[in-house]
Amino acid sequence: MPRSDPNRILRLLPIAVGGLGGTLLLINRVLTPELTDFQARSDVLGVILSALLILTGLLWQRVQPIPPEAVVLHGEEGFELAADLPAAVKLELAWASHLLLTNTVTRSLVIWYGDRVLLRRGVLGKTATVTPGPILKRVLEKQSPVYLVSLPLYPGRIEFDYLPDNTQGVIVQPIGKHGAMILGANAPRSYTQQDENWVAGIADKLENTLSQM
């Protein structure tokens, strides 16, 4: 189900209060037969306060934008490791994938290295193999990650058939020249710059381990 915004009412409250206050001031001015200097000064102050509340509410709409809507990814939860890997490598892959799944918006993760899939974890896609497409090939060639902030908008999404078919965002992070981590999120525009830096750091650590196999 889409993720609702728990602060929606709070963000709209200053606008509602400011509008209500301004309306009551106008009604009071119209119904007052004789305006005193004290009331005039009070009305000016009330109008200023109402305007400030409305302005605060409008600023909150921009400063605290509605978070992107999340979806439930299609597929079953799973954890698959290549059976012939050394125990130490299995342990490190398990550690790295656990960190990414529990501390970022990642919901599906594939680690591909040396022309084969070493790990699949989280919500699994229908395909267990990775056939490098244009995006993955470019990441390996340029040695630079690609972040597809809203995967459904990209024609090249068809190459990610090893992720759930309704994956919303994808990071393709190189692991040296021979592999990559592919991370799938259940909401668009959901990875932060800090997340991207962390993903890059974990990939560097994995490269050091996998290159020694």
Secondary structure, DSSP 8 states (H G I E B T S, - for coil): -----TTHHHHHHHHHHHHHHHHHHHHHHHH-SS--HHHHHHHHHHHHHHHHHHHHHHHHHHHS---------SS-EEEEE-TTS-HHHHHHHHHHHHHHHHHSSEEEEEEEETTEEEEEEEE--S--S----HHHHHHHHHT--EEESSGGG-GGGGGGTTS-TT--EEEEEE-TTSEEEEEEESSTT---HHHHHHHHHHHHHHHHHHTT-
